[in-house]
Amino acid sequence: MAFHYYSIAVAVTVTEDKAGQPRYMPVVLAYFRRQDIDNPNVAPAQDVQPHVAKPQFAKACYLMDKTLAQSSTMTVIPSTMTATSSLLTVESSTTGAESSATSTPVDKPRCTHYIPCHCPSLPEYASPPLGDESSPLWLQRPHKDEDYNKTIIKHTQSSRYRRIAAAWHDVWLAIKISRPLTPLKVRSFRWLISADLIPRGYEDGQAPWRMLIRSYLTDLPFQLTQGNISRKSVFLWQNFPRHLGQLHNRTKLDNAPPEITCGRRAVFSQYNRDYNHSLIGDWLVIVYIWATNKTWMERTDFLDLVSYDSVTGIRAWEFVNAVDAFTKIPHLFYQYKIRDSIEQDAIYAGRPYQHYNSVQIKPGDPVPARLAGLRRLMNGRSRHLYCATYEYETCDDRHS
């Protein structure tokens, strides 16, 4: 196999983009063959004829373009390369003309979730991820710890008696129903809808209670479109209470508004008939409630407080792979707020970063078809997750 050295002559053209910023473009003018590597006894030709640049130097141009973005004194770039290697060493010349050049910042790239777009989605433009900060952060668990099956597995592994009792009970049940039971495991959900509830009239004041409802779904478009035609639908989540946590007293170190004195957490899901009553199904609803009066909290059925009239905000995320980490993160794509009976919704897009929020699409900008469909679905169906029985017709009339 023969290896050849080449010298490349490159010129740089300077143009301006639409924003008026300088844009550098390398142009390969010619290359010169210098010597056969596999035969060092062959002297290089005296009259080396330049060759017109060929397509195989496109990659070299691309690498030079990346290098030019970091250089401010480059006009002609001599380089040495081999025909079988993708490595390229670039040296900037130091002529008098180049030394007089001044540093000019290159234009910053913009987001690529659709074209055209005026919403930069780079980390330096984005804000920190938006979560459930509208509700007290006290008692809120990370998303990965919300599935109650994780708590069941932890309790089972820590108790030998529980493991033996569960094994005997589940074997007997499997024989009785003539089919194997669903294995106990922590479920994985792709979508999350979160809603804040505050009694009407206390949106900007010290509310007697606050509520956060998290709805985890495996297939948001399908489940919202189906509605409550099935008795196992997520819209009927109030019919499936699984676990009501103990009442927690607030301490001075807890991250909650000063008027809050207590709080609790409840789990709603379909569950199995096994010994542990493990959670099954394609949805999971977690309810957090905080109150100013402990006695009132103990005597009140908090499900009676759930109503669309108390909803102040709804947000929706999709768990996707981050571009800067090997992990799935909640990527915000929808937000809805209501203040003084005025409803406003917004949609978000952009590349999912681990520590940065997605970027809001400005009014008038084109919206991707998938995102537009999700927006219509959220505006039309997500409110029904929080409608009281007496509000169903009102919700249908308002969002039909």
C-alpha positions as CSV (number, residue, x, y, z in Angstrom):
1,M,0.0,0.0,0.0
2,A,1.4,3.4,-1.0
3,F,1.1,6.4,1.2
4,H,1.5,9.9,-0.1
5,Y,2.2,13.3,1.5
6,Y,0.3,16.3,0.2
7,S,0.5,20.0,0.8
8,I,-2.8,21.8,0.6
9,A,-3.2,25.5,-0.2
10,V,-6.3,26.9,1.5
11,A,-7.8,30.4,1.2
12,V,-10.4,31.8,3.6
13,T,-13.3,33.9,2.4
14,V,-15.2,36.1,4.9
15,T,-18.9,36.8,4.4
16,E,-21.7,38.0,6.6
17,D,-24.8,36.1,7.7
18,K,-28.3,37.5,8.2
19,A,-27.4,38.8,11.7
20,G,-24.5,40.7,10.3
21,Q,-21.9,38.5,12.0
22,P,-18.7,37.4,10.1
23,R,-18.7,33.9,8.6
24,Y,-15.4,32.2,7.7
25,M,-15.4,29.7,4.8
26,P,-12.2,27.7,3.9
27,V,-11.7,27.0,0.2
28,V,-9.2,24.4,-1.0
29,L,-7.3,25.9,-3.9
30,A,-4.8,23.2,-4.8
31,Y,-2.8,20.3,-3.4
32,F,0.8,19.2,-4.2
33,R,2.1,15.7,-4.0
34,R,5.3,15.6,-2.1
35,Q,6.8,12.1,-1.9
36,D,6.0,8.4,-1.9
37,I,6.4,7.2,1.7
38,D,6.8,3.5,0.9
39,N,9.9,4.2,-1.3
40,P,12.2,6.8,0.4
41,N,14.8,6.3,-2.3
42,V,12.6,8.0,-4.9
43,A,13.4,11.7,-4.9
44,P,10.5,14.1,-5.1
45,A,9.7,15.5,-8.5
46,Q,11.3,18.8,-9.3
47,D,8.4,20.2,-11.2
48,V,5.4,19.6,-9.0
49,Q,2.2,20.4,-10.7
50,P,-0.7,21.5,-8.6
51,H,-3.9,19.5,-8.8
52,V,-7.4,20.8,-8.6
53,A,-9.0,20.1,-5.2
54,K,-11.1,16.9,-5.3
55,P,-14.1,15.7,-3.2
56,Q,-11.9,13.7,-0.9
57,F,-10.8,17.0,0.7
58,A,-14.3,17.8,1.8
59,K,-13.6,16.4,5.2
60,A,-10.5,18.5,5.5
61,C,-12.5,21.6,4.7
62,Y,-15.0,20.6,7.5
63,L,-12.2,20.2,10.0
64,M,-10.7,23.5,8.9
65,D,-14.0,25.2,9.3
66,K,-14.1,24.1,13.0
67,T,-10.6,25.3,13.5
68,L,-11.3,28.6,11.9
69,A,-14.1,29.2,14.4
70,Q,-11.4,29.4,17.2
71,S,-8.8,31.3,15.2
72,S,-8.8,35.1,14.5
73,T,-5.6,35.5,12.5
74,M,-5.9,32.9,9.7
75,T,-5.7,33.7,6.0
76,V,-3.7,30.8,4.3
77,I,-3.3,27.5,6.0
78,P,-0.5,25.1,4.8
79,S,-1.2,21.5,5.9
80,T,0.2,18.0,5.6
81,M,-1.9,15.0,5.3
82,T,-2.0,11.4,4.0
83,A,-4.5,9.9,1.7
84,T,-5.5,7.2,4.2
85,S,-5.6,9.2,7.4
86,S,-8.3,11.5,8.7
87,L,-6.0,13.4,11.0
88,L,-5.2,16.9,9.9
89,T,-2.6,19.3,11.4
90,V,-3.3,22.9,10.7
91,E,-0.8,25.7,11.3
92,S,-1.7,29.4,11.0
93,S,0.8,31.5,9.1
94,T,2.2,34.6,10.7
95,T,2.6,37.0,7.9
96,G,2.4,40.8,8.4
97,A,-1.1,40.9,6.9
98,E,-2.4,38.3,9.4
99,S,-0.8,40.0,12.4
100,S,-2.9,43.1,11.7
101,A,-6.2,41.1,11.9
102,T,-8.4,41.7,14.9
103,S,-10.4,39.1,16.9
104,T,-14.0,38.8,15.7
105,P,-16.5,36.6,17.6
106,V,-18.3,34.0,15.4
107,D,-22.0,33.9,15.4
108,K,-23.5,31.5,17.9
109,P,-25.5,28.5,16.7
110,R,-29.2,28.3,17.3
111,C,-31.6,25.5,18.1
112,T,-32.5,23.0,15.5
113,H,-35.8,21.6,16.6
114,Y,-37.5,23.3,13.7
115,I,-36.7,25.8,10.9
116,P,-36.9,28.8,10.9
117,C,-36.6,29.3,14.7
118,H,-35.7,32.4,16.8
119,C,-35.5,30.5,20.1
120,P,-31.9,29.7,21.1
121,S,-31.7,26.5,23.0
122,L,-28.0,26.4,24.0
123,P,-27.3,26.1,27.7
124,E,-26.1,29.7,28.0
125,Y,-29.6,30.9,26.8
126,A,-31.7,28.3,28.7
127,S,-33.0,28.5,32.3
128,P,-32.8,25.7,34.9
129,P,-35.2,22.9,34.5
130,L,-38.8,23.7,35.6
131,G,-40.3,21.3,38.1
132,D,-43.0,21.5,40.7
133,E,-41.7,24.6,42.4
134,S,-45.2,26.1,42.4
135,S,-46.1,23.8,45.3
136,P,-44.1,23.3,48.5
137,L,-41.0,21.2,47.9
138,W,-41.3,19.6,51.3
139,L,-42.3,15.9,51.1
140,Q,-41.9,15.8,47.3
141,R,-39.9,12.7,46.2
142,P,-37.7,12.3,43.1
143,H,-39.5,10.8,40.1
144,K,-37.6,7.6,40.3
145,D,-38.9,7.0,43.8
146,E,-42.6,7.7,43.3
147,D,-43.6,4.1,42.3
148,Y,-44.8,2.4,45.5
149,N,-43.5,-0.9,44.2
150,K,-40.0,0.3,45.1
151,T,-41.1,0.7,48.8
152,I,-42.7,-2.8,48.7
153,I,-39.5,-4.4,47.3
154,K,-37.4,-2.6,50.0
155,H,-39.7,-3.9,52.8
156,T,-39.8,-7.4,51.4
157,Q,-36.0,-7.7,51.2
158,S,-35.6,-6.4,54.7
159,S,-37.9,-9.0,56.3
160,R,-37.4,-12.8,56.1
161,Y,-40.9,-13.5,57.4
162,R,-42.4,-11.3,54.8
163,R,-40.6,-13.0,52.0
164,I,-41.7,-16.5,53.2
165,A,-45.3,-15.3,53.7
166,A,-45.4,-13.7,50.3
167,A,-44.0,-16.8,48.6
168,W,-46.6,-19.2,50.1
169,H,-49.5,-16.8,49.5
170,D,-48.6,-16.1,45.9
171,V,-48.1,-19.8,45.1
172,W,-51.6,-20.6,46.5
173,L,-53.1,-17.6,44.6
174,A,-51.5,-18.7,41.3
175,I,-52.9,-22.2,41.7
176,K,-56.4,-20.8,42.5
177,I,-56.6,-18.5,39.5
178,S,-54.7,-20.9,37.2
179,R,-52.3,-18.3,35.9
180,P,-49.0,-16.9,37.0
181,L,-49.0,-13.6,38.8
182,T,-47.4,-10.4,37.5
183,P,-43.9,-10.2,38.9
184,L,-43.2,-7.4,41.3
185,K,-41.0,-4.7,39.7
186,V,-40.6,-0.9,39.6
187,R,-42.5,0.4,36.7
188,S,-41.1,2.9,34.1
189,F,-43.3,5.7,32.8
190,R,-42.6,7.9,29.7
191,W,-44.9,10.9,30.5
192,L,-45.8,13.1,33.5
193,I,-48.7,15.5,33.9
194,S,-48.5,17.7,37.1
195,A,-51.2,20.0,38.5
196,D,-51.2,22.6,41.3
197,L,-54.5,23.1,43.2
198,I,-55.3,26.0,45.6
199,P,-58.7,27.0,46.8
200,R,-60.2,29.9,44.7
201,G,-59.4,33.3,46.1
202,Y,-56.0,32.3,47.7
203,E,-53.9,32.2,44.6
204,D,-51.7,35.0,45.9
205,G,-52.2,34.7,49.6
206,Q,-51.8,32.2,52.4
207,A,-54.0,29.3,51.3
208,P,-55.4,27.0,54.0
209,W,-54.3,24.0,51.9
210,R,-52.3,23.3,48.8
211,M,-52.2,20.2,46.6
212,L,-49.9,18.7,44.0
213,I,-51.2,15.9,41.7
214,R,-48.6,14.0,39.6
215,S,-50.0,11.6,36.9
216,Y,-47.4,9.2,35.4
217,L,-48.4,7.6,32.1
218,T,-46.9,5.1,29.7
219,D,-48.6,6.4,26.6
220,L,-50.0,9.9,27.1
221,P,-51.6,10.4,23.5
222,F,-53.4,7.1,23.6
223,Q,-54.6,7.3,27.3
224,L,-55.9,10.9,27.0
225,T,-57.6,10.2,23.7
226,Q,-59.4,7.1,25.1
227,G,-60.9,9.1,27.9
228,N,-62.8,7.2,30.7
229,I,-64.4,4.6,28.5
230,S,-62.5,1.9,30.5
231,R,-63.1,1.4,34.2
232,K,-59.3,1.2,34.5
233,S,-58.7,4.6,32.9
234,V,-56.4,7.1,34.5
235,F,-59.4,9.6,34.5
236,L,-60.9,7.3,37.2
237,W,-57.8,7.4,39.4
238,Q,-59.7,8.4,42.5
239,N,-61.4,4.9,42.5
240,F,-58.0,3.2,43.0
241,P,-56.5,4.3,46.4
242,R,-53.5,2.2,47.3
243,H,-51.6,3.9,50.0
244,L,-52.3,6.8,52.3
245,G,-49.1,8.0,54.0
246,Q,-48.8,9.1,57.6
247,L,-49.3,12.7,58.5
248,H,-46.0,14.6,58.8
249,N,-45.5,17.6,61.0
250,R,-43.5,20.4,59.5
251,T,-40.3,21.5,61.1
252,K,-38.4,24.8,60.8
253,L,-35.9,23.2,58.4
254,D,-38.5,22.0,56.0
255,N,-38.8,23.9,52.6
256,A,-42.4,25.0,52.8
257,P,-44.4,28.3,53.2
258,P,-44.5,29.6,56.8
259,E,-48.2,29.0,57.2
260,I,-47.9,25.3,56.3
261,T,-47.8,23.0,59.4
262,C,-48.4,19.5,58.1
263,G,-48.6,17.4,55.0
264,R,-49.1,13.9,53.6
265,R,-48.6,11.8,50.5
266,A,-51.1,9.3,48.9
267,V,-50.7,6.8,46.1
268,F,-53.4,5.8,43.6
269,S,-52.9,2.9,41.1
270,Q,-54.3,-0.4,40.0
271,Y,-52.9,-3.2,42.2
272,N,-52.6,-6.9,42.2
273,R,-54.2,-9.6,44.4
274,D,-50.8,-10.9,45.6
275,Y,-49.6,-10.8,49.2
276,N,-48.0,-7.3,48.8
277,H,-50.8,-5.8,46.7
278,S,-48.1,-4.7,44.2
279,L,-49.0,-1.9,41.8
280,I,-49.8,-2.8,38.2
281,G,-51.2,-0.9,35.1
282,D,-50.1,1.8,32.8
283,W,-50.6,4.8,35.1
284,L,-49.7,6.0,38.5
285,V,-51.1,9.1,40.4
286,I,-49.3,10.6,43.4
287,V,-51.1,13.3,45.5
288,Y,-49.3,15.6,47.9
289,I,-51.4,17.8,50.2
290,W,-50.2,20.5,52.7
291,A,-52.4,22.3,55.2
292,T,-52.2,24.9,57.9
293,N,-54.3,23.0,60.4
294,K,-53.4,19.4,61.5
295,T,-56.8,18.7,63.0
296,W,-58.6,19.8,59.8
297,M,-56.3,17.6,57.8
298,E,-57.0,14.5,59.9
299,R,-60.8,14.9,59.6
300,T,-61.0,15.9,55.9
301,D,-61.2,13.6,52.9
302,F,-58.8,15.4,50.5
303,L,-60.4,13.9,47.5
304,D,-63.4,16.1,48.1
305,L,-61.1,19.1,47.5
306,V,-60.1,17.9,44.0
307,S,-61.8,20.1,41.4
308,Y,-61.0,21.9,38.2
309,D,-62.1,25.1,39.8
310,S,-59.0,24.9,42.1
311,V,-56.4,24.2,39.4
312,T,-53.9,27.0,39.0
313,G,-51.4,25.4,36.7
314,I,-50.7,22.2,34.7
315,R,-47.4,21.1,33.3
316,A,-46.4,18.1,31.1
317,W,-43.0,16.4,30.6
318,E,-41.7,13.6,28.4
319,F,-38.9,11.5,29.8
320,V,-36.3,11.4,27.0
321,N,-32.5,10.8,26.7
322,A,-30.4,13.8,27.5
323,V,-27.9,15.0,24.8
324,D,-25.2,15.6,27.4
325,A,-25.7,12.6,29.7
326,F,-26.5,8.9,29.5
327,T,-29.8,9.2,31.4
328,K,-33.4,10.0,30.8
329,I,-34.6,13.3,32.0
330,P,-38.1,15.0,32.2
331,H,-38.3,17.3,29.1
332,L,-40.9,20.0,29.6
333,F,-43.2,20.5,26.5
334,Y,-46.4,22.1,27.9
335,Q,-47.5,24.5,30.5
336,Y,-50.9,26.0,31.4
337,K,-51.7,28.8,33.9
338,I,-54.9,30.4,35.1
339,R,-54.9,33.8,36.9
340,D,-58.0,35.8,37.5
341,S,-60.1,33.5,35.3
342,I,-57.6,34.1,32.4
343,E,-56.2,30.9,30.9
344,Q,-52.8,30.9,29.2
345,D,-50.9,28.0,27.7
346,A,-47.4,27.7,26.4
347,I,-45.4,25.0,24.6
348,Y,-41.7,24.3,24.8
349,A,-39.2,22.6,22.5
350,G,-35.4,22.3,22.0
351,R,-32.8,19.8,22.7
352,P,-33.0,18.1,26.1
353,Y,-30.1,19.0,28.4
354,Q,-29.6,17.5,31.8
355,H,-29.4,20.8,33.8
356,Y,-31.2,23.2,31.5
357,N,-34.9,23.7,30.7
358,S,-36.4,23.5,27.2
359,V,-37.1,26.8,25.4
360,Q,-40.6,28.3,25.0
361,I,-41.8,28.7,21.5
362,K,-42.7,32.3,20.9
363,P,-46.1,33.4,19.4
364,G,-46.0,33.4,15.7
365,D,-43.2,30.9,15.4
366,P,-44.0,27.7,13.5
367,V,-44.8,24.7,15.7
368,P,-43.8,21.1,14.8
369,A,-46.8,18.9,14.0
370,R,-46.2,16.4,16.9
371,L,-46.0,19.3,19.4
372,A,-49.1,21.0,18.0
373,G,-51.0,17.7,18.4
374,L,-49.9,17.3,22.0
375,R,-50.9,20.9,22.7
376,R,-54.5,20.3,21.4
377,L,-54.7,17.1,23.4
378,M,-53.5,18.7,26.6
379,N,-55.9,21.7,26.2
380,G,-58.8,19.5,25.5
381,R,-58.4,16.4,27.8
382,S,-55.9,16.9,30.6
383,R,-58.3,19.1,32.6
384,H,-60.7,16.2,33.0
385,L,-58.1,14.5,35.3
386,Y,-59.1,17.0,38.0
387,C,-62.8,17.5,37.3
388,A,-65.2,16.8,40.2
389,T,-68.3,14.8,39.4
390,Y,-70.4,17.9,39.2
391,E,-67.9,19.6,36.8
392,Y,-67.8,17.1,33.9
393,E,-70.4,18.9,31.8
394,T,-68.7,22.3,32.5
395,C,-65.3,20.9,31.5
396,D,-66.8,19.5,28.3
397,D,-68.5,22.8,27.4
398,R,-65.4,24.8,28.2
399,H,-62.9,22.8,26.1
400,S,-65.0,21.2,23.4
